[in-house]
Amino acid sequence: MDAPADRSLADLERVLDRTAAALQAHGAATETMEVLFRELFATRRQVPADIWGEVVVGACRRHPLAGLLHQDPFTFRAFRKPRGYAGDAVLLDFMYAAEDALMPPEWEAGTTLGKQICHYTSTCSQGTRAARSRRRVIIDILNRRAAGTPGLSVLSLACGHLREARYCPALRQGRLGRFLAVDQDRESLAVVSRELGPWGVVPLAASVREVLRGEVVLSGFDLVYATGLYDYLADPVARRLCERLLSMLAPGGRFLVANVMPTCTSAAYMEAYMDWWLLYRTEAQLLRLAETLPDEDVETVRVFTDELGQVAFLEVEKAATGR
Ligand SMILES: C[S@@+](CC[C@H](N)C(=O)[O-])C[C@H]1O[C@@H](n2cnc3c(N)ncnc32)[C@H](O)[C@@H]1O
């Protein structure tokens, strides 16, 4: 009798065959892509993680369907990693395009089928809806804090293109204090500098490693946040970074970090076809990252989720007497 993993693989091969046939015959209907995402996610849940990573993902990439899916400029950019890593700021621009009307130029190079696939992968899929919802949470907090604190000083760590800034009227009206945008990717910072420098945003090239080693010392901020970063950090590094973020705050300041949750049904497609591997965390797992923070420096700690229930946020408020 077949092992469960063999059965899952055989079932999945049939799904891949059906998807390839449907895409070639009718184009990328939303339903076709939705079924693919769902079936891949179900398989990922059925098989042990090592079988998924070593066997199933390989089978997905060898199947002719991969060639069709890689006509999608969004999927293919993550897979080929022109900046050396999958989740770069251009990829995020694809996801924000539905709200920002700013499609990256490489979208033009996609085939008709590729553009249809791209519509689903970058706009309709659960993971990309979560990314836009995550940004809305940050925009809301940024605007509420800016309204309550004149001259609010802000630090965005792993800022990418800092696209949330375009929805912060206080920035355009000169009502914010310092706004520091930190990222390791100089190409992304060049965009920040060009588009947001005139509004007072200061880009700074630095990596998490440099921050943790104390090679870049940052302090006195009212609000520090990181989105699209903790999903890459293992627990020990993530904990140490929380300690650093706390030290960057002025007394009474807050830091906020986001993490995509394990329920995100885009995870399997991202791993199989985009070669994009995140560390997914539940609210409880995210909360545990704050365990090593010194009690005397912390006023409040809370976790909450976005409106879709796909992204968890950890928010820590520094004590008014905190160091
Ligand atoms: C998924 S993007 C998120 C961009 C933006 N925060 C957003 O939510 O739209 C991830 C960003 O994290 C940056 N990044 C990843 N690892 C980093 C590290 N170790 N140090 C500094 N930046 C990092 C990347 O350069 C990239 O711009």
The ligand as an SDF file (V2000), in Angstrom:
LIG
                    3D

 27 29  0  0  0  0  0  0  0  0999 V2000
    9.0070   42.3430    2.5820 C   0  0  0  0  0  0  0  0  0  0  0  0
    9.9360   43.8560    2.4800 S   0  0  0  0  0  0  0  0  0  0  0  0
    8.9660   44.8790    3.5470 C   0  0  0  0  0  0  0  0  0  0  0  0
    9.0690   46.3340    3.2120 C   0  0  0  0  0  0  0  0  0  0  0  0
    8.1620   47.2490    4.0270 C   0  0  0  0  0  0  0  0  0  0  0  0
    8.4830   47.2160    5.4380 N   0  0  0  0  0  0  0  0  0  0  0  0
    6.7140   46.8840    3.8090 C   0  0  0  0  0  0  0  0  0  0  0  0
    6.0930   46.2940    4.7110 O   0  0  0  0  0  0  0  0  0  0  0  0
    6.1880   47.1930    2.7320 O   0  0  0  0  0  0  0  0  0  0  0  0
   11.3080   43.4040    3.4690 C   0  0  0  0  0  0  0  0  0  0  0  0
   12.3850   44.4530    3.5930 C   0  0  0  0  0  0  0  0  0  0  0  0
   13.2280   44.0340    4.6580 O   0  0  0  0  0  0  0  0  0  0  0  0
   14.5500   44.3230    4.3340 C   0  0  0  0  0  0  0  0  0  0  0  0
   15.3910   43.4130    5.1120 N   0  0  0  0  0  0  0  0  0  0  0  0
   15.3380   42.0640    5.1180 C   0  0  0  0  0  0  0  0  0  0  0  0
   16.2630   41.5670    5.9540 N   0  0  0  0  0  0  0  0  0  0  0  0
   16.9170   42.6330    6.4850 C   0  0  0  0  0  0  0  0  0  0  0  0
   17.9810   42.7660    7.4030 C   0  0  0  0  0  0  0  0  0  0  0  0
   18.5370   41.6830    7.9250 N   0  0  0  0  0  0  0  0  0  0  0  0
   18.4170   44.0110    7.7180 N   0  0  0  0  0  0  0  0  0  0  0  0
   17.8080   45.1090    7.1850 C   0  0  0  0  0  0  0  0  0  0  0  0
   16.7880   45.0430    6.3030 N   0  0  0  0  0  0  0  0  0  0  0  0
   16.3410   43.8180    5.9620 C   0  0  0  0  0  0  0  0  0  0  0  0
   14.6360   44.0850    2.8520 C   0  0  0  0  0  0  0  0  0  0  0  0
   15.7240   44.7700    2.2650 O   0  0  0  0  0  0  0  0  0  0  0  0
   13.2700   44.5850    2.3740 C   0  0  0  0  0  0  0  0  0  0  0  0
   13.3140   45.9260    1.9710 O   0  0  0  0  0  0  0  0  0  0  0  0
  1  2  1  0
  2  3  1  0
  2 10  1  0
  3  4  1  0
  4  5  1  0
  5  6  1  0
  5  7  1  0
  7  8  2  0
  7  9  1  0
 10 11  1  0
 11 12  1  0
 11 26  1  0
 12 13  1  0
 13 14  1  0
 13 24  1  0
 14 15  1  0
 14 23  1  0
 15 16  2  0
 16 17  1  0
 17 18  1  0
 17 23  2  0
 18 19  1  0
 18 20  2  0
 20 21  1  0
 21 22  2  0
 22 23  1  0
 24 25  1  0
 24 26  1  0
 26 27  1  0
M  CHG  2   2   1   9  -1
M  END
$$$$
